[in-house]
Amino acid sequence: MKEIQNKLSTFKSSTPSRWREKAIERQKNREWLRYSQNIAMMMLDKMEELGITQKAVAERMGCSQQYISRVLKGTENLSIETIFKIESALGLQILEPIFVNN
Amino acid sequence: MTFDDITEDGRLWSVRYDGDEDNILYSLFDQWNDVAWLRSFFKANSKDLESYFKITNINDAITRTIDDSEKLEAIMMDISPEANLDLIFRPLSNSRIAECLLGKEKARLKKLVGRSSWLRIYAIKLEKGVYVVTGGAIKLTATMQEREHTAAELVKIEKVRNFLIEKKIIDNESFIEYIAET
């Protein structure tokens, strides 16, 4: 390592960074994350249309506001049960095409 | 302020600002993949989005950001020992020609996505092939000074540069030149 890099090393963080781990996780899960992100966009559109807050959505779904906040980030691996609850709480049709096609 | 060795070979570093749990590269990609955060950002900057990029649908802007972020993150992750970082970063000022001490640099997805990307990663060039990431932004306007969030990046980059100079994290030859010039 060069002199300048050694100088910078003396100011290295005391705990390791999780950046690479998180990036690998995002890369590995990219396909289903797209679904999660699309659902978050649908929810945010609907919440704006209805004029309701995250807290109100949490109450309607019977879960915590912290969980709704994570769902709206588009990073949650949502179960069928959760998707059903989102549909009911917001009057959204996320899985509807599946039933229409069958 | 501390520093994380991103490439684990001392070529690419990222600043970890006081009080932050992880470095700025971690925070940036976290934000650029956060649908709720992106929606708030584009709502607040919808005029710029429309006037500079002709985009009126916020969800299109969110999807585009996530797509570009994925490509930029892949570039950062795949930096091989042979990769030339001087090809990823270029001077922050388009008019800067000559090398300068702890030059301010930017990385963008020019040519890689076949269209212009608004994502920027800002860094300081310690020396040839060695960079320190100081921040990043969604840049929708022509200049950084025009908007608060991009102007704040200029302040951050200057703050890190001053820290590096104060702690003498510069090569001796450049430091002698710097002292002679100031």
Interface residues (C-beta under 8 A of the other chain):
Chain A: M1 K2 E3 I4 Q5 K7 L8 S9 F11 K12 S13 S14 P16 S17 R18 W19 R20 K22 A23 I24 R26 Q27 R30 L33 Q37 A40 M41 L44 D45 S69 L72 K73 G74 T75
Chain B: M1 T2 F3 D4 D5 I6 D9 G10 R11 W13 S14 R16 D22 N23 L25 Y26 F29 D30 N33 D34 V35 A36 W37 R39 N59 I62 T63 I66 E70 E73 A74 M76 M77 L126 E127 V130 V132 K167 K168 I169 I170 D171 N172
